[in-house]
Amino acid sequence: MPVFGPVPSRRLGRSLGINTIPPKVCSYACRYCQLGQALTMTTERRPFYATEDLVDEVARNLKRLKRQEETVDYLAFVPDGEPTLDIGLGETARALKVFSIPLAVIANASLIADRTVREELSLFDWVSLKVDAATEGLWRALDRPHGALAFEAIIDGLGIFSASYGGHLETETMLVAGRNDGDEALEDLASLLASMAPSVCRLSSPTRPPACGDVTCCDEERLAAATAILRGKGLDVRLLNAYEGNDFVRTGDTREALLAILSVHPMREEALSLFLADAKDGTAVLRRALEEKDLLITSWRGATFYVRNLRKAAEERR
């Protein structure tokens, strides 16, 4: 089920999610990833879903939501892995314009050196690019990139794309305590981001369980310092650490909807309870998913989260 939601988003309001990448197929193995360790690392672009099938599923979901009097602010590509690994990304974006709903994509910028990738990203109304560090050492330590990726090529690609893109460009930086939150690292980052001139720079520190146990959130003092340093370069800085809420919407089959959302968006215990509250089969679906180990339960900073067992999901696709 590659289409899910809508889900509440700290950036996009209520977005209908589109997941075009199998579980944890990515070009990075970020230390802080909320979806766990990367299962398949690659930089090779290839097809994953047929464009026609994706468009049909979006249409079905939009019809259901219209009957439920639910609104959608964006069609958002937020997959299990890196969306630009899908060689059909541009074709799908063009096809989805028939719905006259703004298109958004959250990408890690790893393939931004590729001209075709830049052209395809330009089809989106709203683009968010990950920029965690302005130096190669920090980039490698935090994002743990595939060996084929070159840092300088990515930096050059960011400059080319930001200079030509006509939509709403945002950057996102994950700050990890003791890694990239020092003043020198932040000054370097601020200079890089200023050269890109994005509409908004988002800063965050992990709010959901990370891939590596040694990842630590920044405290409020460091987040404030980071904000001040970036604003000193004239950047519009927003913090992403606020909880986005529990207002998830279910369409279609309860089990499929639950697994689709949890593939890309771990849910707090209270959000899951609300999501299943009006489903007749909600309790049975949750019990079965836990018994069959489709879902896992974890804790992070005093909160309980339900997450998709992406390793099992990947094995089932083989």
C-alpha positions in Angstrom: 0.0 0.0 0.0 2.2 2.9 -1.2 -0.4 5.6 -0.5 -1.4 6.4 3.1 -2.9 9.0 5.4 -3.4 11.8 5.4 -1.0 12.3 8.3 -0.4 15.5 10.4 2.9 17.1 9.3 4.9 19.8 11.1 5.7 21.3 7.7 2.9 20.3 5.3 -0.3 20.5 7.3 -2.3 17.4 6.3 -0.5 15.4 3.6 -1.4 12.3 1.7 1.7 10.2 1.8 3.2 8.4 -1.2 5.8 5.7 -0.4 7.6 4.7 -3.6 10.6 3.0 -2.0 10.8 -0.5 -0.4 11.7 -0.7 3.3 15.0 1.0 4.1 16.4 1.1 0.5 18.6 4.2 0.9 21.8 5.9 -0.1 22.5 6.9 3.5 22.5 5.0 6.8 22.0 8.0 9.1 22.8 7.4 12.7 19.6 9.1 13.8 17.2 7.6 11.4 13.7 7.0 12.9 13.2 4.0 10.7 16.2 2.0 12.0 19.3 0.8 10.2 19.4 0.8 6.4 18.8 -2.7 5.0 19.9 -2.0 1.4 22.3 0.8 0.6 22.5 1.8 -3.0 22.9 4.8 -5.3 21.4 3.0 -8.4 18.2 4.5 -9.6 15.6 1.9 -10.7 11.8 1.4 -10.9 9.8 0.3 -7.9 6.1 0.9 -8.7 4.3 1.5 -12.0 3.2 5.2 -12.3 -0.3 4.2 -13.5 -0.8 2.1 -10.3 0.3 4.9 -8.0 -1.9 7.4 -9.7 -4.9 5.0 -9.5 -4.3 4.5 -5.8 -4.0 8.2 -5.1 -7.3 8.7 -7.0 -9.0 6.0 -4.9 -7.7 7.5 -1.6 -8.8 11.0 -2.6 -12.3 9.8 -3.4 -12.5 8.1 0.0 -11.3 11.2 1.8 -13.8 13.4 -0.1 -16.6 11.2 1.2 -15.2 11.5 4.7 -15.0 15.3 4.2 -11.3 15.2 4.8 -8.9 17.7 3.1 -5.4 17.2 1.7 -2.9 20.0 1.6 -0.2 18.2 -0.3 0.6 14.9 -2.0 3.9 14.2 -0.3 6.6 11.7 -1.3 7.9 10.5 2.1 9.1 6.9 1.5 10.8 4.3 3.6 14.1 5.2 1.9 15.4 7.9 -0.5 12.7 9.0 -3.0 15.2 10.0 -5.7 16.3 6.4 -6.0 13.0 5.8 -7.9 13.8 6.3 -11.6 10.1 6.9 -12.2 10.0 9.9 -9.8 9.6 12.5 -12.5 7.1 10.6 -14.5 5.0 10.0 -11.4 5.2 13.7 -10.4 4.0 14.8 -13.9 1.1 12.3 -13.8 0.0 13.4 -10.3 -0.5 17.0 -11.4 -3.9 16.0 -12.8 -5.3 16.2 -9.2 -4.3 19.9 -8.9 -2.9 19.4 -5.4 0.6 20.7 -4.6 3.4 18.1 -4.7 6.0 17.8 -2.0 9.1 15.7 -1.6 11.5 15.2 1.3 14.9 14.1 -0.1 18.3 13.6 1.4 20.1 15.4 -1.4 22.5 12.5 -1.9 21.8 12.3 -5.7 21.5 16.0 -6.3 24.7 16.0 -8.4 22.7 14.2 -11.1 21.2 16.7 -13.5 18.2 14.4 -14.2 17.4 14.2 -10.4 17.6 18.0 -10.2 15.2 18.3 -13.2 12.7 15.9 -11.6 12.9 17.6 -8.2 12.0 20.9 -10.0 8.6 19.4 -10.9 7.6 19.6 -7.2 6.0 22.7 -5.6 7.7 22.1 -2.3 11.2 20.5 -1.9 13.0 19.8 1.4 16.7 18.8 1.2 18.7 17.4 4.0 21.9 19.3 4.9 23.3 18.0 8.1 26.9 19.2 7.8 29.1 21.5 5.7 32.3 19.4 6.1 32.9 16.0 4.7 34.0 14.5 8.1 30.8 15.4 9.9 28.8 14.3 6.8 30.3 10.9 6.9 30.0 10.5 10.6 26.4 11.5 10.8 24.8 10.4 7.4 27.1 7.4 6.8 26.8 7.6 3.0 27.1 4.9 0.4 30.8 4.6 -0.8 30.0 5.9 -4.3 28.9 9.3 -3.1 31.2 12.3 -3.3 30.7 15.2 -0.8 31.9 18.0 -3.1 29.7 16.8 -5.9 26.7 17.0 -3.6 27.6 20.5 -2.4 28.0 21.6 -6.1 24.6 20.0 -6.9 22.9 21.8 -4.0 24.2 25.1 -5.4 23.0 24.4 -8.9 19.6 23.3 -7.8 19.0 26.1 -5.4 19.9 28.7 -8.0 17.5 27.4 -10.6 14.5 26.0 -8.6 11.4 28.2 -8.7 9.3 26.5 -6.0 9.4 26.5 -2.2 12.8 25.2 -1.1 13.5 24.2 2.5 16.5 22.6 4.1 16.4 20.3 7.1 19.3 19.7 9.5 19.3 17.1 12.3 21.4 18.3 15.2 23.0 15.5 17.3 24.6 16.4 20.6 28.4 16.2 20.5 28.4 15.7 16.7 27.3 18.7 14.6 26.0 21.1 17.2 29.3 22.9 18.0 29.7 26.6 17.2 32.3 26.0 14.4 30.2 23.3 12.7 27.2 25.6 12.9 29.1 28.6 11.5 30.2 26.4 8.5 26.6 25.1 8.1 25.2 28.7 8.2 27.5 29.8 5.4 26.6 26.8 3.2 22.8 27.3 3.8 23.1 31.0 3.1 24.7 30.3 -0.3 21.6 28.2 -1.1 19.1 30.9 0.1 16.3 28.5 0.9 12.8 29.9 1.9 13.1 28.1 5.3 15.8 26.3 7.2 14.4 23.6 9.6 16.4 22.5 12.6 15.6 19.5 14.6 17.0 17.0 17.1 15.8 13.4 17.3 12.2 13.1 18.6 11.7 9.5 17.7 13.8 6.4 18.5 17.0 6.6 16.4 19.0 3.9 14.6 22.0 4.1 16.8 21.8 4.0 20.6 24.6 6.6 21.1 22.5 9.4 19.4 21.6 12.1 21.9 19.3 15.1 21.5 20.6 18.6 21.8 19.3 20.6 24.8 17.4 23.8 24.4 20.5 25.9 24.9 22.2 24.4 21.9 19.1 24.6 19.8 18.9 28.3 20.7 22.5 28.8 19.8 22.1 27.1 16.5 19.1 29.2 15.7 21.0 32.4 16.5 24.0 31.5 14.4 21.9 30.7 11.3 19.7 33.7 11.7 23.0 35.7 11.9 23.4 34.8 8.2 19.9 36.1 7.4 18.2 32.7 7.3 14.6 32.0 8.3 15.1 29.3 10.9 12.3 27.1 12.2 12.5 24.4 14.9 11.0 21.1 14.0 11.0 19.6 17.5 7.3 20.2 18.3 5.1 17.1 18.4 3.0 17.0 15.3 -0.1 15.6 17.0 -2.3 12.5 16.8 -4.6 13.4 14.0 -3.9 10.5 11.7 -6.7 9.5 9.2 -7.5 5.9 8.2 -8.7 5.0 4.7 -9.5 1.5 3.5 -8.4 -1.6 5.2 -7.4 -1.0 8.8 -4.3 -3.3 8.8 -3.0 -2.0 5.5 -3.5 1.6 6.5 -1.7 1.0 9.9 1.3 -0.7 8.4 1.6 1.9 5.6 1.8 4.8 8.0 4.1 3.0 10.5 6.5 2.2 7.6 7.5 5.9 7.4 6.1 7.4 10.6 6.5 5.8 14.0 3.4 6.5 16.2 3.2 7.3 19.8 1.0 5.0 21.9 -1.8 7.7 22.3 -1.8 8.4 18.5 -2.2 4.7 17.7 -5.1 4.4 20.2 -6.9 7.3 18.5 -6.2 5.9 15.0 -7.8 2.6 15.9 -10.5 3.9 18.2 -13.4 3.9 15.6 -12.3 0.7 13.8 -14.4 -2.3 14.6 -11.4 -4.6 14.1 -8.8 -2.2 15.6 -8.0 -4.3 18.7 -7.8 -7.5 16.7 -5.6 -5.9 14.0 -3.1 -4.5 16.6 -2.9 -7.9 18.4 -2.3 -9.8 15.2 0.3 -7.3 14.0 2.2 -7.7 17.3 1.9 -11.4 17.4 3.1 -11.8 13.8 5.9 -9.2 14.6 4.8 -6.8 11.9 5.0 -4.1 14.6 7.6 -3.5 17.3 7.3 -1.5 20.5 10.1 0.8 21.6 10.6 3.6 24.1 12.4 7.0 23.5 12.7 9.9 26.0 9.9 8.6 28.2 7.3 7.9 25.4 6.2 4.6 23.9 6.3 4.2 20.1 4.9 1.6 17.7 7.1 1.1 14.7 7.0 -1.1 11.6 9.3 -4.2 11.5 10.9 -3.1 8.3 13.3 -6.0 8.2 10.4 -8.4 8.1 8.6 -6.2 5.5 11.7 -6.3 3.3 12.0 -10.1 3.6 8.4 -10.5 2.6 9.0 -8.4 -0.6 11.7 -10.8 -1.8 
